[in-house]
Amino acid sequence: MENQYDFKLIDGIFSPTDAGKVLTTLINNKINYHNLEDFSNHIRFNNDLKHSKKRVMELNQSTEDIKKILELAESNGFNLLVKSTIDIKFVK
C-alpha cells in the first residue's frame, strides 16, 4: 500500500477574473465547512471552537490577500498561473 497520494486540484493559466472565481469558491467552501462543522460540534458536543475560528480568520485574510494580487494582475494586464495540489498521507 502506498503511503502518499498527490492530486492536482488546479493547474492552469487564468484571467484575473477567472482566477478570482476559482480561488474565492475554494476558500468560501472551506470557510463554510468550518462554520458548519463548528456549529454542529458545538451544539452536539459543546466543543471548543478556537481552532476553527482561527482557521476562518486565516482564510478570510487569504481572501483579502488574493484580492490584492488579482487587482494588481488586472491593472497590469497579466494572467495568473495557478496551481494547487492535494497531498494525502496515512498517519497514526
Secondary structure, 3 states (H helix, E strand, C coil): CCCEEEEEEEEEEECHHHHHHHHHHHHHHHHHHHHHHHHHHHHHHCCCCHHHHHHHHHHHHHHHHHHHHHHHHHHHCCCEEEEEEEEEECCC
